[in-house]
Amino acid sequence: MLETLDFETLEKLQKSLEMIDSTFGGNVTMKKTVLTTYGLSLDDFPTVFLTGKEDAFESEGEDEANKNASLKLQNKLVYGDKWFVLQNRLLNAITNLNLNERRLIMFLSPLIRKDVDKYPQKYRRVFTVKALDFARRYEIDDGNVYRILESSAHSILNKSFHFWNFKEDQRTYQTGSSWVDFCDYKKDLGCLDISLSSHVVEMITVFDKANSFTKYEHEVIVKLGSYGIILFELIASCMHQEHKQKTYTIQYLREKFNCLETYLPYYDFRRYVIDRAIKDIHDHTSYRIKYEQKKSGRIVSELTFSFEDNSKKLENKDKNKNGTRAIKRDADNGDMFTIEGLSDKQLGRITRNPSFIADYNHLVSSTSAAGQDTNDWESEMTKRLKKDSSQFKKRPIRYYLDY
């Protein structure tokens, strides 16, 4: 299941896992239940929080500065190779990369994260991209990949982008940056040596509360075209929102899709850029997108996108095909849905169930007392259950008693 988890959600998830460790001795079944809610698993959990002893530094014999800097990475979010992760500053920046230039940056993303985690103080980072590895990742014909990589090496040298800086959630000033410091295509070896600019390295390696970010699996976008990738990223950055809507001005979308001088009639821009991107996404991902046009006078000035991730629905559909049926209220199990006869102690037990926590942790802010302390969580949820248990509908309420 595709999820775009913001930092607060990740923190909340981590606290649920820590609670299971401290209260229930690290019960594996409970952890699996919590992680499954987010489309994750213990075997393939993409995010770890490094602690003092579990630093990212593995090599011996390196200089003390690298080691000390690496030790300071505790509480840093680290992602596996299958994830492309970028700050929203970069995601929302105005860029003009073509499809294969975008793929090149994505290909480098996990390599750079590993290098930064291992050698935080390294002055210059040079990476080698082998043509055949690039071909396998993006399903490119071996006969064409050498030409594509050579062309991308030359063209990305002339590309730059602009992004906004923020202070207290307010725009301050705009910064321009090149993508790469240098890029050498070695034709006889069939590989590319490349060094990204410091701004780019920062925006694909630093993820914290001050630097909101978006992540998705590489394989999801392998078959998307350039327009599809751009729109997919814009939607992915908003997928964690409770209300799945986002409005963009036509001017911003033209800049983002690099169509300031092409598809000038709005009808053409909508048909050949927006609609094509949506079809691409529908054909190759689980995202479903619609949009409404908003006018200023006679001119369409904004598009409001509505979206959802259908992956969970597809999973449930597959489960139903395999004979697993959803629990529905009927004459035989109606009592399972009520709190009548349950004591405060039993209600407290329900609220401590990791499945209950995973199902309803969105009801409280991560900065509230209930979002910070397990006792406050139990007290708040018990009070809500007594006041109106009908809002807790994801499973029969008595289901949570058994764990």
N, C-alpha and C positions, 0 to 999 in steps of 0.2 A: 504494500500500500504506500502510495506516495504521500509524504507529509512534509510540509514546510514548517518547521518548529522554530519559533523565536526563542531568544535566550531565556526569557522568563519561563516558558513552557519546559525548556530543557532543564532548568533549575528545579522546577516542580517535579518533573519526572525523576530527577536525581534524588530528591528528598524522599519520594515514595520508595525508591530502591533502598535508600539508607535506612528508612524506617523498617523495612522488611528485614534488613540485616540486623538492626539493633533489637527489634521486638520479637521477630520470628526466626532468628538464627539463619537468615539468608535463604529462607525457603524458596527452592527453585521454581516450584509450581506457581507460587505467588508472583515471583518476578516475571515469569513467562506470561502470566495473565495481564500484568500491567503493561509489559512491552508490546504484547499483541494488539492492545488498544491503539497504539501508535504505529502499527505496521512494522514493528521491530521484533527481533528475537535475540535470545542470549547468544546464539551462535554467530550472529551477524549484526551485532549492535554497533552502529556507526560512530557513536559518540562516547568518549571516555573522559573523565575528569582526572587529570594527572594529580597525584598527591605527592607529598614530600619525598617519599622513597621511590615512587614510580615515576621517575623523571624520564624525559624523552631522550636522554643522552645515553648512548650505548657504546660508542667507540672508546677504546682506551688509548691513552697516550696523547690526547688532544690538549691544547693549552687550557690553563685554568679559567680564563675569561669565558671560553665557550662552555665549560662545564658549569661554572657558576650561573651563567645566563640561562642555561638549560634547566638548572634546578629551580629557577624562578618561574618555570612554566606551569607550576601547580595551579589547578583550576582553569587551565587553558583548554578550550575545546579542540579535540583532535579527531580527524575524520579519516576513514579508510580510502583505499585507492579508487573505489567505484564511485566516489562522490565528487561532484564539482560544486565548490563552495565559493561564494564571492560576496563581498560587502555590497550592500544596496547602493552605496555611493557609485560603485562601478556599474552595477546593473542598470541604474537610472541615468548614467552618464550618456552624453551624446557621442556616439562612435560611428565610424563608417567602415567597419571591417566587413569583408566579404565572407562567404560561408567557410572557406578553408582557413582563412586567417582566424576566424572564431574558433574553429576546431583546433587550431594550433595552440591557442591560449588554454582551451579546455584540456588538451592533452598534457600540457605542462603543469597544470594545477596540482595534482597529487605529488608530482616529483618535487615541486618547489616547497610544498608543505613539509614533506619529509626532510628536505635539506635544511629548512629554517628551524624545524624542531631539533634537529641533530646538531647543527652548527649555527646558533643564533647570531654569533658575532662575525660570521664570514663577510668579508668586504665585497667580494665579487662572486656572483653565482652564474656559472655557465652550464647549460644543459645540452645534451645531445639527443636529437630526435631521429630515430632510424626510420627510413622510408617504409620498410615493410611492417614495422610496428604501427606506424600511423595508418597504413592501409588496412591492417586487420581491425584496428579500433573503429574506423569509420566505413568499413566495408567498401573500400576503394579498390578498383582493379589494379593489380600489381604493375601492369604496363603503363598506367597513367600516373601513379603516385609520385614517381620521380619528378615528372614535369610539374605536378601540382605543388609539391614541396618546394621546388626551386622557385617557382613563380611566387609562392607565398612569402618566401624568404626575402625576395626583392621588394615586393609590394608593401609588406608590413613596415619596412624601414621608413617609408614616407607617410605613415599614418600617425595621427595623434588623436587625443580625445580631451573633453572638458568635463569636469565634475564640480558639483557644489560642495563647499565646506559648511558645516553647521556648528552653531553654538546654542545650547539650550533649545534644541529642536527648531531653531530659526536659521534660515540661510544667511550666510555672511558674505562670502566672496567666491568667485569661480577660479578654478585652477586648471591650467592646460598641461598636458603631459604627453610625451611620446610613449609608445608601447614598448619599444626595445632599445637597449643601449647599442647592441650590435647583433648581426645575424650573418653567419657564414654558411653557405651551402657547399658541401664537399661532394662534387659530382662523382668523383672516382670512388668514393666510399658509400655513396647513397645515403648520406645523413646530413643533418643540419645542426650546427652549433649556434646556440642563441642565449642571449642574456636579456632578461626583461628589466624595465626601468624600476627604480625603487618604489615608485607610487603603485605600480601594478603588483609588485611582490607583496607590498603591505595589504593591498585590497583583496588578495586571494589567500592570505595567511592569518590575518588578525581578526578574530571574531569574538566580540564581547558585548557588554551592555552599551558601551559607547559607540560600537560599530555594528549596527544591525546588519544581518546577512541573510542570504537565501541559499538553500542547497537542493540539489536533485541528483539522481543517479545518471551517470554518463550514458548508460544504455538507453535511457528514455528518449534522448534527443538525437541518437545516431542517425535516424532516418529523416529527421526534420531538415527543411531547407533554411536559408538564412532568415527569412521573414518568420517562419514557424518558431525558430529558436528565440528570436527577439520577443515575440508575443508570449511564448511559453514562459520566459523568464519574468516578464512583467506580471503575468497572472500568478506564477509560483510565489512571487514575493508577497502576494496578498492572500494566499490560500489559507493561512492560519487565522484570518479574520473571522469573527463570528458571522458578520453579514458579508456574504461573498459578492461584493460589488466594488468596482473601482472606476472612477471617471478620469479620462485623459482628454486634453484639448487636441484638436486636429493639428494645430501647429506643433505641439510636442511630438505627436505620433509621426508627423512628416519628418521631423528632425531625427527621431529615434530610428525610423526605418530608412533614413538617408534618401528621402524622396522630396526634397525641397525643389528640385528642378525636373522631376519626372512625375508622371501620372498627375499632371496639374489639375485637370477637372476632378472634382471630388468623387464623381461616380467612378472614374477609373481607379483612383486611389483606394476607394472602398472595395471595388471588385477584384483588382489585381494584387492588392497588398493585404488588406485586412481579411477579406473573405478567403483568400488563398491561404493565409496563415492559419486561420481557424480550421479550414478543411484539412490542412496538413496535420495540425494537432489532433483533430478528431480521428484521423486515419491511423495515427501512430502512437497516441498516448491515451491515458484514461481521463484526461481533462475534457470537460464539456463547457463550451463558451457560447454565450449569446451577447448581443449588444443592442442598445437603444441609441438613436440619434437625438441630439439636443441642438436646437437652433437658436441663433441670435438673429432675430428678424427672419430673413429668408435663407440665411446661410447656416449650414451645419457647422457648429463650432466645437462640439464635444461628442465623445462616445462614452456611454456608460456600459461597462462590461459586467455581466453576471456570469458566474462560473461555479463549477463544482468538480470534485475529483470522484469519478465513478469507480475507482479501484475497489473500495470497500463493498459497494453494491455487487460488483462482479464476483468478489470473493464469496459473498453470502449466497449469490445465485449458484455458484459452483458447489457450495456446501449443500444447498437444497437439492441439487441434482444428485448428489452422492447420498442422499437420504437423511441428512441432518436438518431437522425442522426447527424453525424459530419457535420460541415459547409464546403461546398466546393465551390470554385469559379466557377460561371457559368454566362450565359448571363444576368440573372436576378439580380445578386448581385455583378457583377464585380467591380462596383464603390466602394464597401465596402473595397476593398483591396488596394486602392490607396490613396495617400495624396494630390492629385491634388485638388486645390481649398481650402485647409485647411489653416487657418491662423496660425501664431506663437502661438497665444493664444489657439487655438484648439489643436495644437500639444502638447503644455504644459499640457493641460488638459488630453490628452491621456497618457502622461508619468507619470502623478500623479495617474492614475487609479491603485488601489491595484492589480487588475488582471494583468495589464501590468508589474507592479513591480515584481510580483511573477513569471511571464513568462520569464522575461529577466534580473533579477538581477544577473544571472550568467555571464553576459557580462562584468561586472566591478569587479575589486578586492575590497574586503571589506575594504582594507587599503587605497584605492584611495579616492580622494576628492568626486567623484560621489558616492562612496560606503559609505561615512560618512555623507554627507549633502544632504538634499532633494532638495535644490536649484541647487546644482552642478549636482545632478542626472538629474533634469529636463533639464538643459542646455545641458548636454552631450548627453542625449537620443534624444532631439530635433535635435541636430546637426547631429546625426547618421541617424535619420529618413529622414532628408533632403538630406543627402548624398547618402543613399542607403536604401530605405524602404523595398526592397525585402528580407532583412535578417530577417525581423520581420514577420514570417509566421505562428506563432502558432494559431492566430485567425485573422479574417478580421480586418484591422487596425482601421476602423471606429467603430468597436464593442466597443472599449475602450472609446468612447466619451460619452456613455450613462451609468452613474452611479450616 
